[in-house]
């Protein structure tokens, strides 16, 4: 269960945007993970949803992004990269780099994969989001893998991730794999960062950003 935050009362509940960037949209594995996070968030936050497979592009969800105090981005893994929906979204978001849409906004990432490649996707995605201006809370990104789930289900002790204490837990190497239980940690840390930032109201700075000429032709042969 997501623990209650020991913080002064806020004027409103935080608003979280759940951005589903998977190719399968609302019917895929990423959607299941985001649904689980929505259930964890519900006692303490309000949330909006946007599915890029249904309404693609950055402009389609810019209003929801502007209204959000924090964002959860979910994507599948495709040839060691994120979905083409997310690629388009990020490319179209380029002019908004360092603006209030992103600056200091906590963001969590959920990557799903069949077997391999997801950790690279997660690391690169977090790097892009930091450059856009987002804040990455600790332990706020996970990769959920069919391979890891299969390994956990065939483990010699307890297949349901970290539900047993003691020796059995310590001797099962699959306990070090990411699993669905870790979504509670991601959710907790995202919400903790969101609440603390709303109280502290830090003054972030940005470096100069080219918002108009970044797509101009510069090569001459």
PLY file of the C-alpha trace (Angstrom):
ply
format ascii 1.0
element vertex 221
property float x
property float y
property float z
element edge 220
property int vertex1
property int vertex2
end_header
0.00 0.00 0.00
1.13 3.55 -0.70
1.91 5.24 2.61
0.35 8.55 3.58
2.70 11.52 3.35
3.41 13.42 6.59
3.02 16.89 5.11
0.90 20.00 5.80
-2.47 20.19 4.13
-2.39 21.35 0.54
-5.15 23.41 -1.11
-5.90 20.64 -3.60
-4.93 17.11 -4.45
-2.06 16.77 -6.89
-2.94 16.13 -10.53
-0.99 13.34 -12.22
-0.95 12.75 -15.99
-0.71 9.10 -17.05
0.69 9.19 -20.58
0.35 5.87 -22.38
2.79 5.88 -25.31
2.63 2.18 -26.15
1.79 0.89 -29.61
-0.98 -1.29 -28.16
-2.67 1.69 -26.51
-5.28 0.87 -23.90
-5.18 -2.89 -24.58
-1.48 -3.62 -24.01
0.82 -4.55 -21.14
1.80 -0.92 -20.54
-1.86 -0.04 -20.03
-2.13 -2.73 -17.32
0.86 -1.24 -15.48
-0.56 2.29 -15.72
-3.95 1.08 -14.49
-2.21 -0.39 -11.45
-0.43 2.90 -10.77
-3.72 4.76 -11.13
-5.22 2.55 -8.41
-2.24 3.29 -6.16
-2.51 7.04 -6.79
-6.28 7.27 -6.33
-6.34 7.65 -2.50
-4.07 10.71 -2.60
-4.13 12.23 -6.07
-6.32 12.94 -9.05
-5.16 11.81 -12.46
-5.81 12.33 -16.12
-5.08 9.83 -18.87
-3.86 10.30 -22.41
-3.20 7.53 -24.91
-0.98 8.50 -27.83
-2.16 5.56 -29.94
-5.63 7.12 -29.87
-4.67 10.81 -29.99
-1.08 11.05 -31.27
1.34 13.93 -31.06
2.42 16.50 -28.50
-0.27 19.11 -29.17
-3.05 16.63 -28.43
-2.03 16.31 -24.79
-0.32 19.65 -24.14
-3.29 20.97 -22.14
-3.28 17.90 -19.90
0.47 18.23 -19.48
0.14 21.88 -18.50
-2.48 21.01 -15.88
-0.42 18.17 -14.38
1.75 18.47 -11.29
3.59 15.29 -12.28
3.68 12.82 -15.16
3.93 9.05 -15.59
5.10 7.94 -19.04
4.65 4.34 -20.15
6.02 2.74 -23.32
6.86 -0.64 -24.76
10.28 -1.64 -26.11
10.76 -1.94 -29.86
14.19 -2.77 -31.30
15.98 -1.25 -28.28
13.91 1.92 -28.38
10.59 3.37 -27.30
7.45 3.45 -29.44
7.12 5.61 -32.53
4.24 7.37 -30.75
6.64 8.50 -28.02
9.33 9.44 -30.53
6.91 11.74 -32.34
5.72 13.19 -29.04
9.26 14.02 -27.90
10.25 15.49 -31.25
7.21 17.74 -31.31
7.86 18.75 -27.67
11.25 20.24 -28.59
10.08 23.89 -28.62
8.71 23.43 -25.09
12.13 22.52 -23.63
12.70 24.34 -20.34
9.23 25.88 -20.21
6.71 25.60 -17.39
5.23 22.54 -19.11
8.29 20.59 -17.96
10.46 22.66 -15.63
10.85 20.97 -12.26
7.90 18.65 -12.92
8.40 15.17 -11.38
8.17 12.34 -13.88
8.15 8.56 -13.56
8.72 6.04 -16.35
7.35 2.54 -16.87
8.88 0.50 -19.69
7.57 -2.90 -20.73
9.59 -5.41 -22.74
9.36 -8.96 -24.00
12.92 -9.98 -23.17
15.71 -7.38 -23.53
16.39 -3.73 -24.33
14.11 -2.05 -21.82
16.79 -0.80 -19.40
18.48 1.13 -22.19
15.12 2.63 -23.15
14.47 3.66 -19.55
17.88 5.29 -19.08
17.73 7.20 -22.37
14.16 8.32 -21.76
15.03 9.68 -18.32
17.96 11.52 -19.89
15.68 13.18 -22.45
13.16 14.15 -19.78
15.83 15.74 -17.59
17.00 17.83 -20.54
13.43 18.94 -21.23
13.43 20.21 -17.63
11.78 17.42 -15.63
12.76 16.26 -12.18
13.52 12.54 -11.77
12.69 11.32 -8.24
14.76 8.45 -6.79
13.75 4.97 -7.95
11.04 6.32 -10.23
11.61 4.13 -13.27
11.05 0.41 -13.83
11.21 -2.12 -16.64
8.59 -4.86 -16.53
9.72 -7.86 -18.53
8.10 -11.08 -19.68
11.49 -12.74 -19.22
11.78 -11.61 -15.58
8.17 -12.59 -14.86
8.73 -16.04 -16.34
11.92 -16.49 -14.30
10.15 -15.45 -11.10
7.29 -17.86 -11.72
9.74 -20.74 -12.08
11.91 -19.79 -9.08
12.50 -22.52 -6.46
10.96 -20.53 -3.62
8.32 -17.85 -3.86
7.24 -16.73 -7.34
5.33 -13.63 -6.27
8.32 -11.30 -6.13
9.10 -10.01 -2.61
6.21 -11.34 -0.57
8.17 -13.72 1.72
10.68 -12.63 4.37
13.76 -14.49 5.56
15.93 -17.19 4.04
13.71 -18.13 1.10
13.74 -14.56 -0.10
17.51 -14.28 0.24
18.27 -17.42 -1.74
16.08 -16.56 -4.75
18.08 -14.51 -7.26
14.89 -13.41 -9.01
14.14 -11.17 -6.02
16.54 -8.68 -7.61
14.44 -8.47 -10.79
11.99 -5.63 -11.29
8.40 -6.77 -10.94
4.89 -5.34 -10.61
5.37 -4.86 -6.86
7.93 -2.15 -7.64
5.23 0.04 -9.15
4.21 0.89 -5.58
7.71 2.29 -4.94
7.65 4.30 -8.16
4.22 5.69 -7.31
5.21 6.56 -3.75
8.37 8.38 -4.78
6.64 10.30 -7.56
3.91 11.45 -5.21
6.40 12.29 -2.43
8.40 14.49 -4.81
5.24 16.15 -6.12
3.95 17.03 -2.65
7.31 18.30 -1.42
7.86 20.49 -4.49
4.42 22.05 -4.15
5.31 23.03 -0.59
8.86 24.21 -1.27
8.17 26.01 -4.58
11.83 26.07 -5.69
13.05 28.65 -8.18
14.48 26.70 -11.13
16.71 28.25 -13.79
17.15 27.31 -17.43
19.95 27.77 -19.93
19.29 29.51 -23.26
17.24 27.36 -25.66
16.86 27.77 -29.41
13.10 27.47 -29.90
12.87 28.58 -33.52
15.98 27.59 -35.46
16.62 24.08 -34.17
15.14 22.51 -37.30
16.86 24.70 -39.87
19.21 23.24 -42.45
22.82 23.86 -41.50
24.86 21.37 -43.58
26.36 22.62 -46.84
28.01 20.28 -49.34
0 1
1 2
2 3
3 4
4 5
5 6
6 7
7 8
8 9
9 10
10 11
11 12
12 13
13 14
14 15
15 16
16 17
17 18
18 19
19 20
20 21
21 22
22 23
23 24
24 25
25 26
26 27
27 28
28 29
29 30
30 31
31 32
32 33
33 34
34 35
35 36
36 37
37 38
38 39
39 40
40 41
41 42
42 43
43 44
44 45
45 46
46 47
47 48
48 49
49 50
50 51
51 52
52 53
53 54
54 55
55 56
56 57
57 58
58 59
59 60
60 61
61 62
62 63
63 64
64 65
65 66
66 67
67 68
68 69
69 70
70 71
71 72
72 73
73 74
74 75
75 76
76 77
77 78
78 79
79 80
80 81
81 82
82 83
83 84
84 85
85 86
86 87
87 88
88 89
89 90
90 91
91 92
92 93
93 94
94 95
95 96
96 97
97 98
98 99
99 100
100 101
101 102
102 103
103 104
104 105
105 106
106 107
107 108
108 109
109 110
110 111
111 112
112 113
113 114
114 115
115 116
116 117
117 118
118 119
119 120
120 121
121 122
122 123
123 124
124 125
125 126
126 127
127 128
128 129
129 130
130 131
131 132
132 133
133 134
134 135
135 136
136 137
137 138
138 139
139 140
140 141
141 142
142 143
143 144
144 145
145 146
146 147
147 148
148 149
149 150
150 151
151 152
152 153
153 154
154 155
155 156
156 157
157 158
158 159
159 160
160 161
161 162
162 163
163 164
164 165
165 166
166 167
167 168
168 169
169 170
170 171
171 172
172 173
173 174
174 175
175 176
176 177
177 178
178 179
179 180
180 181
181 182
182 183
183 184
184 185
185 186
186 187
187 188
188 189
189 190
190 191
191 192
192 193
193 194
194 195
195 196
196 197
197 198
198 199
199 200
200 201
201 202
202 203
203 204
204 205
205 206
206 207
207 208
208 209
209 210
210 211
211 212
212 213
213 214
214 215
215 216
216 217
217 218
218 219
219 220
